[in-house]
Amino acid sequence: VNEVEESNSIQIFPNPSNSLTSIKLSGDWDAIVLLKVFDVQGKLVFEESNKVPTIKLSTENYADGMYFIELSDQNTSIMKKVTIQH
């Protein structure tokens, strides 16, 4: 995986989230990206392949706290923080 390129980016909103998080991808992503969600201990709590440019992630069953969302394709990998508050 190459280093993050400035042309590819993601926006996560709302942040903090309570039940549904939207992830908007911009730039030159592949048609399908791999979405992974990790808790603060680094444990993988969710994994799924998704189509771009917008992904909806249900967070209603997640415990309150900070999580890391990683999106990757053949060329790019980006990780962002999201806070869950119910």
HUZIFEN-V939479 format. One record per helix or strand of 2 or more residues. SS is the DSSP state (~ for helix, > for strand). FROM is the first residue (numbers start at 1). LEN is the number of residues. If there is no record, write none. Layout:
ss/from/len
SS/FROM/LEN
SS/FROM/LEN
This chain:
ss/from/len
>/9/5
>/20/7
>/32/8
>/44/8
>/54/5
>/65/8
>/77/8
